[in-house]
Structures are given as structure tokens and as C-alpha cells.
Amino acid sequence: MANGTTNPSPQQIFTELSVALTGFDRAELAGTGLIETYYTTLLRIIGEREAGHLFQAATEALAADRKNRDGEALRRQVVENPRYSPVIVSLIKLWYLGSWYPLSGGYRDVNGSTADDVEHVVSPQAYREGLVWAAAGAHPMGAKPPGFGSWAEPPSLPVF
């Protein structure tokens, strides 16, 4: 490009979209070690062609939101768009819970489905690194011991 910038890769777009959807920044998402895993999971389930459409819509919406500083374009063009909203819901659940939840029947009727579009924990790491634990100020039971007696105290919620 003339200004010396390059177009972002699909994985970079996926990451930027994930930041916008989860409320966690790039460093926090990268710290989970799951960006690549979740990106490939999404591609495997919805296919590269449909992911390409989603990423194009997200790129345009995120650019408009950076300009307008309001988040409305992403909400209107992607989150509330019937074509993408089932994918967005499953993607948010994936980041927070570490499990893929199947796409809606309506989505599957229009776009088809793959054998991988079933409820499943993506990996043991996905459970441990689910964003739900940080959002709740807690630790994943049986995976990251918080220390002796720590469950006797209420969780301390992060300040946003």
C-alpha cells in the first residue's frame, strides 16, 4: 500500500474481532495461547469461504468503529447480522468457556455444517484459559489451584 502498511492477515482480523467481542485486549488473548487454536477451530467448522466473508464484514465494521469511536458498526453489521450472529455467539462462548457450542439450526440450514460442529471442549488448555475465570476473578477448578484456603474468600473482580 502507498502508506507503507500491509493488509492484516485473516488471523490478525480474527484476533481484532475477538478483542472487540470479548472485551479483553490482544495481550490478554495472546496470553491464553489459544488464538491459533481458536482460529483454526473456526475455519474448520464454518469453512474458509464463510470465514472470509465474516472477516471482511468485521474488517469494514471495525474500521468504521475506529473512525466513529462508538462500536455501532460492528454491532449492526456483524453481531446482529443473521448471517454471522450464530457464529459470533459460538465464538464468544469459545473464548469464555473453552468449548465450541454448535451453530443454530437456522444457520446450518442456510450454510450447511461440518462434522466438527458439535459441542466439545477444544482442548484441556482451553478449559484452563477460559476468559470466564478472569472475568469472575476465580480459577478453573482442578486446573489452576489458587492456593490453600483461597476459596474461603470471595473472588476479587478485576477493575476495568
C-alpha atoms as one frame of an Amber mdcrd trajectory, in Angstrom:
protein
   0.000   0.000   0.000   1.083   3.546  -0.586   1.318   4.455   3.092   3.629
   1.547   3.867   1.051  -0.541   5.730   0.042  -4.025   4.744  -3.318  -5.680
   4.817  -3.901  -7.648   8.001  -3.856 -11.432   7.755  -7.067 -13.368   8.391
  -5.663 -14.439  11.772  -4.967 -10.790  12.678  -8.541  -9.909  11.735  -9.770
 -12.846  13.836  -7.738 -11.532  16.774  -9.031  -7.975  16.380 -12.596  -9.284
  16.153 -12.026 -11.419  19.253 -10.733  -8.384  21.156 -13.881  -6.458  20.255
 -16.191  -9.351  21.164 -14.596 -10.362  24.457 -13.507  -7.064  25.978 -10.021
  -8.487  26.604  -7.026  -6.901  24.869  -4.641  -8.579  22.410  -2.036  -9.313
  25.067  -4.602 -10.995  27.308  -5.911 -13.133  24.451  -2.378 -13.982  23.328
  -1.570 -14.907  26.930  -4.095 -17.734  26.726  -2.010 -19.345  23.995  -5.228
 -20.109  22.115  -5.506 -17.600  19.273  -4.198 -20.075  16.679  -6.264 -22.940
  18.120  -9.482 -20.940  18.088  -8.765 -19.515  14.646  -8.266 -22.981  13.155
 -11.310 -24.281  15.040 -13.451 -21.566  13.474 -12.087 -22.266   9.991 -12.626
 -25.997  10.407 -16.239 -25.524  11.449 -17.517 -22.751   9.161 -15.042 -23.129
   6.310 -12.559 -20.695   4.844 -15.051 -19.146   2.421 -17.604 -18.238   5.103
 -14.823 -17.152   7.477 -13.553 -14.883   4.699 -16.976 -13.226   4.442 -17.107
 -12.814   8.229 -13.598 -11.345   8.358 -14.351  -8.921   5.511 -17.506  -7.692
   7.268 -15.600  -7.427  10.564 -12.731  -5.510   8.939 -15.106  -2.950   7.465
 -17.101  -2.605  10.685 -14.048  -2.318  12.921 -12.583   0.362  10.637 -15.845
   2.336  10.850 -15.868   1.933  14.625 -12.295   3.219  14.905 -13.348   6.272
  12.905 -16.627   6.851  14.782 -15.410   5.549  18.170 -18.766   4.007  19.012
 -18.822   0.244  18.256 -22.109   0.568  16.427 -20.895  -0.690  13.050 -19.644
  -3.989  14.481 -22.894  -4.448  16.352 -25.085  -3.707  13.326 -23.032  -5.248
  10.515 -21.706  -8.350  12.270 -23.115  -9.149  15.715 -26.763  -8.551  14.798
 -26.423  -9.741  11.192 -28.387 -13.020  10.845 -25.645 -14.414   8.613 -22.949
 -14.013  11.279 -24.699 -13.816  14.654 -24.790 -17.602  15.295 -21.049 -17.765
  14.606 -20.427 -14.763  16.861 -22.361 -16.375  19.723 -20.372 -19.621  19.391
 -17.104 -17.680  19.138 -17.794 -15.703  22.317 -18.673 -18.923  24.148 -15.473
 -20.482  22.832 -13.322 -17.690  24.258 -15.098 -17.577  27.606 -15.789 -21.272
  28.216 -13.192 -23.098  26.102 -15.902 -25.142  24.382 -17.399 -24.935  20.930
 -21.184 -24.864  21.005 -22.964 -25.893  17.787 -24.303 -23.297  15.411 -28.052
 -22.788  15.288 -30.263 -24.942  13.113 -31.206 -21.891  11.055 -27.558 -21.168
  10.320 -26.936 -24.801   9.411 -29.973 -24.863   7.095 -28.594 -21.938   5.098
 -24.832 -22.531   5.314 -24.555 -26.265   5.927 -22.498 -27.787   8.682 -19.441
 -29.896   9.278 -18.967 -32.982  11.410 -16.959 -30.833  13.848 -19.935 -28.581
  14.603 -20.813 -30.415  17.797 -20.417 -29.375  21.401 -16.879 -30.130  22.532
 -14.106 -28.797  24.733 -11.471 -27.657  22.259  -8.537 -28.705  24.462  -7.593
 -29.072  28.125  -5.782 -25.744  27.787  -8.998 -24.130  26.525 -10.782 -25.031
  29.758  -7.920 -23.710  31.907  -7.592 -20.474  29.931 -11.316 -19.704  29.534
 -11.909 -15.981  29.930 -14.758 -16.719  32.326 -12.233 -17.351  35.084 -10.556
 -13.958  34.748 -13.926 -12.214  34.351 -15.145 -13.824  37.571 -11.887 -13.273
  39.436 -11.670 -17.017  40.004  -9.584 -20.031  38.997 -10.600 -23.086  36.957
 -11.446 -25.822  39.409  -8.995 -28.689  39.299  -6.724 -26.982  36.788  -5.039
 -23.941  38.359  -5.006 -24.209  42.107  -5.470 -20.758  43.607  -3.753 -21.638
  46.877  -4.783 -23.212  50.148  -7.896 -21.689  51.630  -8.415 -19.178  48.841
 -11.927 -20.447  48.109 -12.932 -19.331  51.614 -12.689 -15.732  50.388 -14.945
 -14.173  47.750 -13.275 -13.694  44.375 -11.706 -10.322  43.728 -13.037  -8.927
  40.500 -10.690  -7.106  38.172 -11.184  -3.374  37.725 -11.900  -2.470  34.082
